[in-house]
Amino acid sequence: MLHEIIIAGFGGQGILSAGRLLAYAGMLDDKEVSFLPSYGPEMRGGTANCMVVISDSAIASPVLNSCSAMIVMNNPSLEKFESWLKPGGILITDSSLVQNKIKRTDIKTFELPATQYALDADNKAYSNIFLLGKLIKETGCVKVESFEKALYNILPEKKHYMIPEEMAVLKAGMDY
């Protein structure tokens, strides 16, 4: 089992947090993991992406030239990374913000209105969790239970009260 994942969007959308949570959940599943964040000097509002590899065997490099799955949360990221997706790969977009047409026909695509969902839930931080739910459902890259444990390990204790709601958002993304 090898999952090579790119998550990309604007700074402030929780791109790096999503990757970190995914990598931590992979560690809890006793998998080999790597997490490589990348962001522009502007941070919030600038570009951000991360590469996450989850594998049963050793990972040679955290740097990806292609991937098996991708979450894209803005148009510039779709333009930059769509060609990196391997044939048969999975592309998940935030259709609230990504209006560009997907050019590839050799991949599975899922367009979820993640930002609108988060705004309706009155917490814009939920958009990345909503999209991660779909990624986890479609790839099986980590166990849901491990993701929940990752939230408890990564989030500061003062924010643990939010975890049940975050898990509900994750499941809503899985079911979308």
Number of C-alpha atoms within 10 A of each C-alpha: 9 16 18 24 27 27 27 32 28 23 19 16 22 23 27 24 17 20 26 22 23 28 26 25 26 25 18 17 18 12 21 17 24 24 21 18 19 15 18 13 11 11 13 14 13 13 21 24 25 23 24 28 27 27 19 14 11 11 13 7 9 16 15 15 12 17 23 20 26 26 28 28 28 21 19 15 20 24 14 10 19 18 14 17 22 16 14 13 19 22 23 21 28 25 19 16 17 20 12 12 9 14 11 13 9 12 18 14 17 18 17 21 19 24 23 17 20 18 13 10 14 10 11 17 16 23 27 27 26 28 30 25 22 23 24 19 18 15 13 12 24 22 16 17 12 18 24 17 16 20 23 16 14 14 14 9 11 7 11 15 10 13 15 12 13 18 19 14 24 26 19 16 24 18 11 14
